């Protein structure tokens, strides 16, 4: 009741201080109680969905004073909140109103034929006393509205909510437009404007500017409106020091009490230690008088215990490697995975050691591997993006300590490699290929720029790009991925035709290694050829040299001769669009890593390759 009273009081303040509503035009679509409209094509102000962003949230009593409860509310892990929120211990309790940054996956969601809304789709289970109004104002702190929740849950009666019923709460968010990306506004942080706020203080707090905030939200911001703060890098909070305002007297009193308690505890432990020492000495004397047969039997039992402890120690160490995943992902039993795959029968092999399996009515991809999966799991548990294959859970085989199984979402249409090179590109129109290119670029931009520390995939190739039921691309197989950048490795691993020159020469690994491999993927999409000719050993990226040189007429003729024959028959495929994509590919393949573009620049360049891209990007 206290929380509800606070929000009703805040609403009353709003009505007192804002008796009139201004109707100034805004740079983005005007917000209202139903949410923020969106579209994948806004002429010169395009926004690419989905994207990764953040919401500013405050810890609140009584239910949201720990990261676990807040992480459950927003369907993320504790570490995904603790890292941008600068919290060293995810298990530590929070203090009221402690500021947090919560990651969101923002999408453009179609409500009906005439309305699409931009929001993060969060699932919530109704508890006793919950209403759409109470949850949106109390739990989600006005990051959404009850009107928007009613629209999204059109098949649910707001007056007849049942305990245990699952509904969707649309947390307001936006993805940056190409114009904002040009201004290096790579994130639009969702923030609820408070009665004590002003735009200048908010800009200073977030490292933004008043002008850029007005440019995104307009100048008629009202209390409890959700606004979007443009920032150029993932936010990092500076947490206040707890107890910094305590008086000197209170500090001295606390020290005295602490010393007294400490001395008392030390004395107690000293008495216990002396008693335990005497007890131990008695036990040792008794053991010395035991006969030899009993000693032998005892030694045999101890050997068995030691062996059992060693096995258990291995399991504990393996679980410790992935302890951060346990609060987010399902830990499967080996019996479940064997049942899902008929004992890992060859009939269910998708590719290599990856099996298709059915668990509880859902279809999954199950990857069998030796215990080198800890690094892959650590990376996958901190990423969350629509263009990355989703990790569902994992399993450690109790009988074979070196075996681990990783369970992923099943991606229906298989790999891009099979579509390009086994089906010879049949069914892959130019629109679809452009959309795939942008999807992969978005996924790489996310792991390069939106993870801390930066993640480098190291194995980008058409085999590791999967296509779902709607032919949207997802990056898979993070087995070789590295967390951190500008490192060197002694062992060179990878696939011929995709490895960057600096990696082959000296083992240098950076985000530009992935950029080079992505350039090869673009060439495969245009030409339909494989990255390396298995028979002659010719590398595709070397064969493109000179194709874009010379006069325009000769250039177009050479490009037509280089294109996939299937695309020459595609009426929607223009030579100009192909030329633009090839120019991006050639830039990605520059021998000097420092002169290759960033993935943010690549996404922007691909989005300028023609209107066909934006038709393909509609959600």
C-alpha positions as CSV (number, residue, x, y, z in Angstrom):
1,X,0.0,0.0,0.0
2,X,3.0,2.3,0.7
3,X,4.3,2.0,-2.8
4,X,0.8,2.6,-4.4
5,X,0.4,5.6,-2.2
6,X,3.7,7.0,-3.4
7,X,2.8,6.7,-7.0
8,X,-0.7,8.2,-6.5
9,X,1.1,11.2,-4.7
10,X,3.5,11.5,-7.6
11,X,0.5,11.5,-10.0
12,X,-1.1,14.3,-8.0
13,X,2.1,16.4,-8.2
14,X,2.1,15.9,-11.9
15,X,-1.6,17.1,-12.2
16,X,-0.8,20.2,-10.0
17,X,2.3,21.4,-11.8
18,X,1.2,20.5,-15.4
19,X,-2.4,21.6,-15.9
20,X,-1.9,22.0,-19.6
21,X,-0.4,19.7,-22.2
22,X,2.0,21.1,-24.8
23,X,2.0,19.7,-28.3
24,X,5.4,20.5,-29.7
25,X,6.6,18.4,-32.6
26,X,9.3,15.9,-31.9
27,X,12.2,14.4,-33.8
28,X,10.9,10.9,-33.0
29,X,7.3,9.7,-33.0
30,X,5.5,11.4,-30.1
31,X,5.0,9.1,-27.1
32,X,1.6,8.5,-25.6
33,X,0.0,6.1,-23.1
34,X,0.1,3.3,-25.7
35,X,3.8,3.5,-26.4
36,X,6.2,4.5,-29.2
37,X,5.4,3.6,-32.8
38,X,8.1,2.3,-35.0
39,X,8.9,1.2,-38.6
40,X,12.0,-0.2,-40.3
41,X,11.9,2.5,-43.0
42,X,11.6,6.2,-42.1
43,X,13.2,7.6,-45.2
44,X,16.3,9.5,-44.0
45,X,15.8,8.5,-40.4
46,X,15.9,4.7,-40.5
47,X,16.1,2.6,-37.3
48,X,17.4,-1.0,-37.4
49,X,15.6,-3.5,-35.2
50,X,16.3,-5.4,-33.0
51,X,19.1,-3.7,-31.0
52,X,20.6,-3.9,-27.6
53,X,19.9,-1.0,-25.2
54,X,19.5,-0.3,-21.5
55,X,16.9,1.0,-19.0
56,X,17.7,3.1,-16.0
57,X,16.2,1.4,-12.9
58,X,16.2,2.1,-9.2
59,X,16.3,-0.6,-6.5
60,X,13.1,-0.4,-4.4
61,X,11.8,-1.9,-1.2
62,X,10.5,-4.4,-0.3
63,X,10.7,-6.8,-3.3
64,X,13.5,-5.4,-5.5
65,X,16.5,-4.8,-3.2
66,X,18.7,-7.6,-4.7
67,X,19.9,-8.3,-8.2
68,X,18.3,-11.7,-8.3
69,X,14.7,-10.3,-8.1
70,X,15.4,-7.5,-10.6
71,X,17.2,-9.9,-13.0
72,X,14.1,-12.2,-12.8
73,X,11.8,-9.3,-13.5
74,X,13.7,-8.3,-16.6
75,X,14.6,-11.9,-17.7
76,X,18.4,-11.3,-17.6
77,X,21.2,-12.6,-15.4
78,X,22.6,-10.8,-12.4
79,X,25.9,-10.3,-14.1
80,X,24.3,-8.6,-17.0
81,X,23.1,-5.9,-14.6
82,X,26.1,-5.8,-12.2
83,X,28.6,-5.1,-15.0
84,X,27.1,-1.9,-16.4
85,X,25.9,-0.9,-12.9
86,X,29.5,-1.2,-11.5
87,X,28.5,-3.7,-8.8
88,X,31.4,-5.9,-7.8
89,X,29.4,-8.6,-6.1
90,X,26.1,-9.7,-7.8
91,X,25.0,-11.4,-4.6
92,X,25.3,-8.4,-2.4
93,X,22.1,-6.6,-1.2
94,X,21.2,-3.2,-2.7
95,X,20.1,-0.1,-0.9
96,X,16.8,1.7,-1.7
97,X,17.0,3.9,-4.8
98,X,20.4,2.5,-5.8
99,X,20.7,3.3,-9.5
100,X,21.1,0.4,-12.0
101,X,21.4,-0.2,-15.7
102,X,19.4,-3.1,-17.0
103,X,20.0,-4.4,-20.5
104,X,17.1,-4.7,-22.9
105,X,16.6,-6.3,-26.3
106,X,14.5,-3.7,-28.2
107,X,12.3,-4.9,-31.1
108,X,9.7,-3.3,-33.4
109,X,6.6,-5.4,-32.7
110,X,3.5,-5.5,-34.9
111,X,0.3,-5.1,-32.9
112,X,-2.0,-5.1,-35.9
113,X,-2.0,-4.1,-39.6
114,X,-1.8,-0.4,-38.8
115,X,0.2,-0.3,-35.6
116,X,3.8,-1.4,-34.7
117,X,5.3,-0.5,-31.3
118,X,8.9,-0.3,-30.1
119,X,9.4,-2.1,-26.8
120,X,11.3,-4.9,-25.0
121,X,9.1,-7.9,-24.8
122,X,9.1,-9.0,-21.1
123,X,7.1,-12.0,-19.7
124,X,5.6,-11.6,-16.3
125,X,3.6,-14.0,-14.1
126,X,0.6,-12.5,-12.3
127,X,0.7,-12.6,-8.5
128,X,-1.9,-12.0,-5.9
129,X,-3.1,-8.3,-6.0
130,X,-1.4,-7.5,-9.3
131,X,-3.1,-5.3,-11.9
132,X,-1.6,-3.9,-15.1
133,X,-1.5,-0.4,-13.5
134,X,0.2,-1.6,-10.3
135,X,2.9,-3.7,-12.0
136,X,3.7,-1.0,-14.6
137,X,4.0,1.8,-12.0
138,X,5.4,-0.2,-9.0
139,X,7.5,-3.1,-10.5
140,X,8.5,-1.5,-13.8
141,X,8.6,2.1,-12.3
142,X,6.7,3.7,-15.2
143,X,9.0,2.3,-17.9
144,X,5.7,1.1,-19.4
145,X,2.0,2.0,-19.0
146,X,-1.0,-0.1,-18.2
147,X,-2.6,1.1,-21.4
148,X,0.2,-0.3,-23.4
149,X,0.1,-3.6,-21.5
150,X,-3.6,-3.8,-22.3
151,X,-3.0,-3.3,-26.0
152,X,-0.2,-5.9,-26.1
153,X,-2.3,-8.4,-24.2
154,X,-5.4,-7.8,-26.2
155,X,-6.7,-11.4,-25.5
156,X,-6.5,-10.8,-21.7
157,X,-9.2,-9.1,-19.7
158,X,-7.4,-6.6,-17.4
159,X,-10.2,-6.9,-14.8
160,X,-10.0,-10.8,-14.7
161,X,-6.3,-11.4,-14.2
162,X,-5.6,-14.8,-12.7
163,X,-2.8,-15.8,-10.3
164,X,-0.2,-17.7,-12.3
165,X,-1.3,-16.2,-15.6
166,X,1.5,-15.2,-18.0
167,X,1.3,-11.8,-19.7
168,X,3.6,-9.5,-21.6
169,X,4.8,-6.1,-20.2
170,X,6.2,-3.9,-23.0
171,X,9.1,-1.9,-21.5
172,X,9.5,1.2,-23.7
173,X,12.7,1.4,-25.7
174,X,14.0,2.7,-29.1
175,X,16.8,1.8,-31.5
176,X,19.0,4.6,-32.9
177,X,18.3,5.8,-36.4
178,X,21.0,6.1,-39.0
179,X,21.1,9.9,-38.4
180,X,21.7,9.3,-34.7
181,X,24.3,6.6,-35.5
182,X,26.1,9.2,-37.6
183,X,26.2,11.4,-34.5
184,X,27.7,8.5,-32.5
185,X,24.5,8.0,-30.6
186,X,24.8,4.2,-30.5
187,X,22.4,3.7,-27.5
188,X,19.1,5.3,-26.5
189,X,18.9,4.6,-22.7
190,X,15.3,4.4,-21.5
191,X,14.8,6.8,-18.5
192,X,11.7,7.9,-16.6
193,X,11.7,11.6,-16.1
194,X,11.2,12.5,-12.4
195,X,9.5,15.7,-11.0
196,X,12.9,16.9,-9.6
197,X,14.7,16.4,-13.0
198,X,15.8,18.8,-15.6
199,X,17.3,18.0,-19.0
200,X,20.6,19.7,-18.1
201,X,21.2,17.5,-15.0
202,X,20.2,14.4,-16.9
203,X,22.6,15.2,-19.7
204,X,25.4,15.7,-17.3
205,X,24.7,12.5,-15.4
206,X,24.7,10.4,-18.6
207,X,27.5,12.1,-20.5
208,X,25.1,13.4,-23.1
209,X,24.0,16.9,-24.1
210,X,20.7,18.8,-23.6
211,X,20.5,19.4,-27.4
212,X,20.8,15.7,-28.3
213,X,18.1,14.8,-25.7
214,X,15.7,17.4,-27.0
215,X,16.5,16.2,-30.6
216,X,15.3,12.7,-29.7
217,X,12.4,13.5,-27.3
218,X,11.3,17.0,-28.1
219,X,11.1,19.8,-25.6
220,X,7.7,19.0,-23.9
221,X,9.0,16.3,-21.5
222,X,6.7,15.8,-18.5
223,X,7.2,14.0,-15.2
224,X,6.9,10.2,-15.5
225,X,7.3,10.2,-19.3
226,X,9.8,7.6,-20.6
227,X,12.5,9.5,-22.5
228,X,15.5,8.2,-24.3
229,X,19.0,9.5,-23.5
230,X,21.4,9.2,-26.5
231,X,24.9,8.0,-25.5
232,X,27.9,6.9,-27.5
233,X,29.0,3.9,-25.4
234,X,27.5,1.4,-23.1
235,X,26.8,3.2,-19.8
236,X,28.8,2.6,-16.6
237,X,27.4,3.8,-13.3
238,X,29.5,5.3,-10.5
239,X,27.9,3.8,-7.4
240,X,27.8,6.0,-4.2
241,X,29.8,4.8,-1.2
242,X,27.4,3.4,1.3
243,X,27.6,5.1,4.7
244,X,29.8,8.1,3.4
245,X,27.5,10.5,5.3
246,X,27.9,8.9,8.7
247,X,29.0,11.3,11.5
248,X,32.4,10.9,13.2
249,X,30.7,10.0,16.5
250,X,28.7,7.2,14.9
251,X,31.9,5.9,13.3
252,X,33.7,5.9,16.6
253,X,30.8,4.2,18.3
254,X,30.7,1.6,15.5
255,X,34.4,0.9,15.9
256,X,34.1,0.4,19.7
257,X,31.2,-2.0,19.3
258,X,32.9,-3.8,16.5
259,X,36.1,-4.3,18.6
260,X,34.1,-5.6,21.6
261,X,32.2,-8.1,19.4
262,X,35.5,-9.1,17.7
263,X,37.3,-9.7,21.0
264,X,34.4,-11.8,22.3
265,X,34.3,-13.9,19.1
266,X,38.1,-14.4,19.2
267,X,38.0,-15.5,22.8
268,X,35.2,-18.0,22.0
269,X,37.2,-19.4,19.1
270,X,40.3,-19.7,21.2
271,X,38.5,-21.9,23.8
272,X,37.0,-24.0,21.0
273,X,40.4,-24.4,19.3
274,X,42.1,-25.6,22.6
275,X,39.2,-28.1,23.1
276,X,39.5,-29.4,19.5
277,X,43.3,-29.7,19.8
278,X,42.9,-31.9,23.0
279,X,40.2,-34.0,21.3
280,X,42.5,-34.5,18.3
281,X,45.4,-35.6,20.5
282,X,43.2,-38.3,22.1
283,X,42.1,-39.6,18.7
284,X,45.7,-39.9,17.6
285,X,46.6,-41.9,20.6
286,X,43.7,-44.3,20.1
287,X,44.7,-44.8,16.4
288,X,48.3,-45.8,17.4
289,X,47.1,-48.7,19.4
290,X,44.9,-50.1,16.6
291,X,46.1,-53.5,15.3
292,X,47.7,-53.9,11.9
293,X,44.8,-55.6,10.2
294,X,42.4,-52.8,11.2
295,X,45.0,-50.3,9.9
296,X,45.1,-52.1,6.6
297,X,41.3,-52.1,6.3
298,X,41.2,-48.5,7.3
299,X,43.8,-47.6,4.6
300,X,41.8,-49.4,2.0
301,X,38.7,-47.4,3.0
302,X,40.6,-44.2,3.0
303,X,41.9,-44.8,-0.6
304,X,38.3,-45.3,-1.8
305,X,37.3,-42.0,0.0
306,X,40.2,-40.1,-1.6
307,X,39.3,-41.4,-5.1
308,X,35.7,-40.4,-4.5
309,X,36.8,-37.0,-3.3
310,X,39.0,-36.5,-6.4
311,X,36.1,-37.3,-8.7
312,X,33.8,-34.9,-6.8
313,X,36.5,-32.2,-6.9
314,X,36.7,-32.4,-10.7
315,X,32.9,-32.0,-10.9
316,X,32.9,-29.1,-8.4
317,X,35.7,-27.3,-10.4
318,X,33.7,-27.8,-13.7
319,X,30.5,-26.4,-12.0
320,X,32.6,-23.4,-10.6
321,X,33.6,-22.5,-14.2
322,X,30.0,-21.9,-15.2
323,X,28.6,-20.8,-11.8
324,X,27.5,-17.5,-13.3
325,X,25.3,-19.4,-15.7
326,X,23.3,-21.3,-13.1
327,X,20.8,-18.5,-12.3
328,X,20.0,-18.0,-16.0
329,X,20.1,-21.2,-17.9
330,X,18.7,-24.7,-17.3
331,X,21.0,-27.5,-16.2
332,X,19.9,-30.6,-18.0
333,X,20.3,-34.2,-16.8
334,X,22.3,-36.5,-19.1
335,X,19.2,-38.8,-19.2
336,X,17.1,-36.0,-20.7
337,X,19.6,-35.5,-23.5
338,X,20.0,-39.2,-24.2
339,X,16.2,-39.6,-24.4
340,X,15.9,-36.6,-26.7
341,X,18.4,-38.0,-29.2
342,X,17.7,-41.8,-28.9
343,X,21.0,-42.3,-27.2
344,X,22.8,-39.8,-29.5
345,X,21.8,-41.9,-32.5
346,X,23.4,-40.9,-35.8
347,X,20.0,-40.3,-37.3
348,X,19.7,-37.1,-35.3
349,X,23.1,-35.7,-36.2
350,X,22.8,-32.2,-37.7
351,X,26.5,-31.6,-38.4
352,X,29.6,-33.0,-36.7
353,X,28.8,-33.5,-33.0
354,X,25.6,-31.4,-33.0
355,X,22.4,-33.4,-32.6
356,X,18.7,-32.5,-33.0
357,X,16.7,-33.4,-29.9
358,X,13.2,-33.0,-28.6
359,X,12.9,-32.0,-24.9
360,X,9.5,-31.4,-23.2
361,X,7.9,-30.8,-26.6
362,X,10.5,-28.3,-27.8
363,X,13.2,-28.9,-30.5
364,X,16.8,-28.0,-29.6
365,X,20.3,-28.3,-31.0
366,X,22.5,-30.3,-28.6
367,X,26.3,-30.0,-29.0
368,X,28.5,-32.7,-27.6
369,X,32.0,-31.6,-26.7
370,X,35.0,-32.1,-24.4
371,X,35.3,-29.8,-21.4
372,X,36.6,-26.8,-23.2
373,X,33.1,-25.3,-23.1
374,X,33.6,-23.2,-20.0
375,X,34.9,-20.2,-22.1
376,X,32.1,-20.5,-24.6
377,X,29.5,-20.7,-21.8
378,X,31.0,-17.7,-20.0
379,X,30.8,-15.7,-23.3
380,X,27.3,-16.9,-24.2
381,X,25.8,-16.2,-20.8
382,X,26.6,-12.4,-21.1
383,X,25.3,-11.9,-24.6
384,X,21.6,-11.4,-25.6
385,X,20.8,-10.4,-29.2
386,X,18.3,-11.5,-31.8
387,X,21.1,-12.2,-34.3
388,X,23.0,-14.6,-32.0
389,X,22.0,-18.2,-31.5
390,X,20.4,-18.4,-28.0
391,X,21.9,-20.6,-25.3
392,X,19.2,-22.6,-23.6
393,X,21.3,-24.6,-21.1
394,X,24.0,-27.2,-20.5
395,X,24.8,-30.6,-19.0
396,X,27.8,-32.1,-17.4
397,X,28.0,-35.9,-17.8
398,X,28.5,-37.4,-14.3
399,X,30.0,-40.6,-15.8
400,X,32.5,-38.9,-18.1
401,X,34.0,-35.9,-16.3
402,X,35.6,-34.6,-19.5
403,X,32.3,-34.5,-21.4
404,X,29.9,-31.5,-21.6
405,X,26.8,-30.8,-23.6
406,X,25.6,-27.4,-24.6
407,X,21.9,-26.9,-25.6
408,X,21.0,-24.2,-28.1
409,X,17.8,-23.0,-29.8
410,X,17.1,-25.0,-32.9
411,X,17.4,-22.9,-36.1
412,X,15.1,-24.4,-38.7
413,X,16.6,-23.6,-42.1
414,X,20.2,-24.7,-41.4
415,X,23.4,-23.0,-42.4
416,X,24.0,-20.2,-45.0
417,X,26.7,-22.5,-46.5
418,X,24.2,-25.2,-47.4
419,X,21.9,-22.6,-49.1
420,X,24.7,-21.0,-51.1
421,X,26.8,-24.0,-52.0
422,X,24.7,-27.1,-51.7
423,X,21.5,-25.7,-53.1
424,X,23.5,-23.4,-55.4
425,X,21.7,-20.2,-54.0
426,X,18.3,-21.4,-55.1
427,X,15.7,-19.5,-53.1
428,X,18.1,-16.8,-51.9
429,X,17.0,-13.6,-53.6
430,X,19.1,-10.4,-53.5
431,X,16.7,-9.0,-50.9
432,X,17.2,-12.0,-48.7
433,X,21.0,-12.0,-49.1
434,X,21.1,-8.3,-48.1
435,X,18.9,-9.0,-45.1
436,X,21.2,-11.8,-44.1
437,X,24.3,-9.5,-44.5
438,X,22.7,-6.9,-42.2
439,X,21.7,-9.4,-39.6
440,X,25.2,-10.8,-39.4
441,X,26.7,-7.3,-39.2
442,X,24.3,-6.4,-36.4
443,X,25.3,-9.5,-34.4
444,X,29.0,-8.8,-34.8
445,X,28.5,-5.1,-33.9
446,X,26.8,-6.2,-30.7
447,X,29.6,-8.6,-29.6
448,X,32.3,-6.1,-30.6
449,X,30.9,-2.9,-29.1
450,X,28.2,-3.8,-26.6
451,X,30.1,-6.4,-24.5
452,X,32.6,-5.7,-21.8
453,X,35.2,-7.0,-22.2
454,X,34.9,-7.1,-26.0
455,X,34.2,-10.5,-27.6
456,X,35.8,-11.6,-30.9
457,X,34.1,-14.6,-32.6
458,X,37.2,-15.7,-34.5
459,X,35.3,-18.2,-36.7
460,X,32.9,-16.2,-38.8
461,X,32.0,-18.3,-41.9
462,X,28.9,-19.3,-43.8
463,X,28.8,-22.7,-41.9
464,X,28.4,-20.7,-38.6
465,X,25.6,-18.5,-39.9
466,X,22.2,-20.1,-39.4
467,X,18.9,-19.1,-40.9
468,X,15.6,-19.3,-39.0
469,X,12.1,-20.0,-40.4
470,X,11.8,-16.4,-41.7
471,X,15.3,-16.6,-43.2
472,X,16.7,-14.2,-40.6
473,X,20.4,-14.9,-39.8
474,X,21.9,-15.9,-36.4
475,X,25.6,-16.3,-35.6
476,X,26.4,-19.6,-34.1
477,X,29.4,-21.6,-32.7
478,X,31.4,-19.5,-30.2
479,X,33.8,-22.4,-29.5
480,X,36.8,-20.3,-30.7
481,X,35.6,-17.0,-29.4
482,X,37.9,-14.8,-27.2
483,X,36.9,-12.3,-24.6
484,X,39.2,-9.3,-24.9
485,X,40.9,-7.7,-27.8
486,X,44.3,-7.0,-29.5
487,X,45.7,-10.3,-28.2
488,X,48.0,-12.8,-29.8
489,X,47.7,-16.6,-29.9
490,X,50.4,-19.2,-30.4
491,X,48.1,-21.7,-32.1
492,X,46.5,-20.8,-35.5
493,X,43.1,-22.3,-35.8
494,X,40.3,-21.4,-38.3
495,X,39.0,-22.2,-41.7
496,X,40.9,-21.7,-44.9
497,X,39.7,-18.7,-46.9
498,X,38.4,-16.7,-43.9
499,X,41.5,-16.1,-41.9
500,X,42.9,-12.5,-41.9
501,X,46.6,-12.1,-43.1
502,X,47.7,-10.7,-39.7
503,X,46.3,-13.7,-37.9
504,X,48.0,-16.2,-40.2
505,X,51.3,-14.3,-40.0
506,X,51.6,-13.6,-36.2
507,X,48.4,-14.9,-34.5
508,X,47.1,-11.4,-33.9
509,X,43.4,-11.4,-32.8
510,X,41.2,-8.4,-32.8
511,X,37.7,-7.3,-33.8
512,X,39.2,-6.6,-37.3
513,X,39.8,-10.3,-37.6
514,X,36.0,-10.8,-37.6
515,X,35.6,-7.8,-40.0
516,X,37.9,-9.6,-42.6
517,X,36.0,-12.8,-42.4
518,X,32.7,-10.9,-42.8
519,X,34.1,-9.4,-46.0
520,X,34.6,-12.9,-47.3
521,X,31.0,-13.8,-46.4
522,X,29.8,-10.8,-48.4
523,X,31.8,-12.0,-51.4
524,X,30.1,-15.4,-51.1
525,X,26.7,-13.8,-51.0
526,X,27.4,-11.9,-54.2
527,X,29.3,-14.6,-56.1
528,X,27.8,-17.8,-54.9
529,X,31.3,-19.2,-54.7
530,X,33.0,-20.9,-51.8
531,X,35.7,-19.0,-49.7
532,X,38.4,-21.4,-50.9
533,X,38.3,-23.7,-54.0
534,X,38.9,-27.1,-52.6
535,X,40.5,-28.4,-55.8
536,X,42.8,-25.5,-56.7
537,X,43.2,-23.8,-53.4
538,X,42.2,-20.4,-54.8
539,X,41.0,-17.9,-52.2
540,X,37.9,-16.0,-53.0
541,X,39.0,-12.7,-51.4
542,X,42.1,-12.7,-53.7
543,X,40.1,-13.2,-56.9
544,X,38.1,-10.0,-56.3
545,X,41.2,-7.8,-56.7
546,X,40.8,-5.5,-59.7
547,X,37.1,-6.2,-60.2
548,X,36.1,-2.7,-59.0
549,X,39.0,-0.8,-60.7
550,X,38.7,1.3,-63.9
551,X,35.8,3.0,-65.7
552,X,32.2,2.5,-64.6
553,X,31.2,0.6,-67.8
554,X,34.0,-1.9,-67.6
555,X,33.4,-2.2,-63.8
556,X,29.7,-3.1,-64.2
557,X,30.6,-5.7,-66.9
558,X,33.2,-7.3,-64.7
559,X,30.8,-7.3,-61.7
560,X,28.1,-9.0,-63.8
561,X,30.6,-11.7,-64.8
562,X,31.6,-12.2,-61.1
563,X,28.0,-12.4,-59.8
564,X,26.0,-15.5,-58.9
565,X,24.1,-16.5,-62.0
566,X,20.9,-16.8,-59.9
567,X,21.1,-13.1,-59.1
568,X,21.3,-12.2,-62.8
569,X,17.8,-13.5,-63.2
570,X,16.5,-11.6,-60.1
571,X,14.5,-8.5,-61.2
572,X,15.0,-6.9,-57.8
573,X,18.8,-7.1,-58.0
574,X,20.4,-4.0,-59.4
575,X,24.1,-3.8,-60.4
576,X,24.4,-0.5,-58.4
577,X,23.3,-2.3,-55.2
578,X,25.7,-5.1,-55.8
579,X,28.5,-2.6,-56.5
580,X,27.9,-1.0,-53.2
581,X,28.0,-4.3,-51.3
582,X,31.2,-5.3,-53.0
583,X,32.7,-1.9,-52.1
584,X,31.9,-2.7,-48.4
585,X,33.4,-6.2,-48.8
586,X,36.7,-4.8,-50.4
587,X,37.0,-2.3,-47.5
588,X,36.6,-5.2,-45.0
589,X,39.4,-7.1,-46.8
590,X,42.1,-4.4,-46.5
591,X,45.4,-6.0,-45.5
592,X,46.0,-3.3,-42.9
593,X,43.6,-4.1,-40.0
594,X,43.6,-0.4,-38.9
595,X,42.1,0.6,-42.3
596,X,39.2,-1.8,-42.1
597,X,35.9,-0.3,-41.1
598,X,34.2,-1.0,-37.7
599,X,31.0,-3.1,-37.7
600,X,29.0,0.0,-36.8
601,X,30.3,1.7,-40.0
602,X,29.5,-1.5,-42.0
603,X,25.9,-1.7,-40.7
604,X,25.5,2.0,-41.7
605,X,27.1,1.4,-45.2
606,X,24.9,-1.7,-45.9
607,X,21.8,0.2,-44.9
608,X,22.6,2.7,-47.7
609,X,22.8,0.0,-50.4
610,X,19.2,0.5,-51.5
611,X,15.6,0.5,-50.4
612,X,15.5,-3.2,-50.8
613,X,17.5,-3.5,-47.6
614,X,14.8,-1.8,-45.6
615,X,12.0,-3.8,-47.1
616,X,13.9,-6.9,-46.1
617,X,14.5,-5.6,-42.5
618,X,10.8,-5.2,-41.6
619,X,10.0,-7.3,-38.6
